[in-house]
Amino acid sequence: MSFPIVVYILTALAAVAIILTRLRLSGDDAAGRFSISRRLPVVHFVAGILALVLWLGVLVAPEDTLVGGPLVGILAIALWWITAVCGLLILARWLPAKGRHAPEATGDSWSKGPGLSLLAHLGMSVGVLVFTYAYLTAAV
């Protein structure tokens, strides 16, 4: 499998992670041990959608156009990093807590624990590393 194909597959998986995170955290009773700021999922979603749109432009547009140019590529990578960091901060709601007054973890209909969130957000972080490498080496 060639490197550009991996980038396209990771782009599709990143889109799924952005959408599913938005759907999963849209309600008041999001799963986890701690509550997180309502702004964090919004920043994750907005930065992720913008990164996805700009990144798709970089992938499909010729380099000599505005959409495929270096400024758009750098902005897309920066937005991917913002999305990944927000995703890792979203994972903080699953941090273990000890003590008598520590809150119990709450579940939801998606999964019984942090497995889905770990898979999505750690995978997104690896994907952003691959996107950055692919962009810097002009592999895509």
URUR-V31027 format. One record per backbone hydrogen bond with DSSP energy under -1.0 kcal/mol. NH is the residue of the N-H (numbers start at 1). CO is the residue of the C=O. Records with the same first field share a line. If there is no record, write none. Layout:
# URUR-V31027
NH=CO + CO
This chain:
# URUR-V31027
6=2
7=3
8=4
9=5
10=6
11=7
12=8
13=9
14=10
15=11
16=12
17=13
18=14
19=15
20=16
21=17
22=18
23=19
24=20
25=21
32=106
33=93
34=93
43=39
44=40
45=41
46=42
47=43
48=44
49=45
50=46
51=47
52=48
53=49
54=50
55=51
56=52
57=53
58=54
59=55
60=56
61=57
65=62
73=69
74=70
75=71
76=72
77=73
78=74
79=75
80=76
81=77
82=78
83=79
84=80
85=81
86=82
87=83
88=84
89=85
90=86
91=87
93=90
94=91
95=92
102=99
106=32
108=111
118=114
119=115
120=116
121=117
122=118
123=119
124=120
125=121
126=122
127=123
128=124
129=125
130=126
131=127
132=128
133=129
134=130
135=131
136=132
137=133
139=134
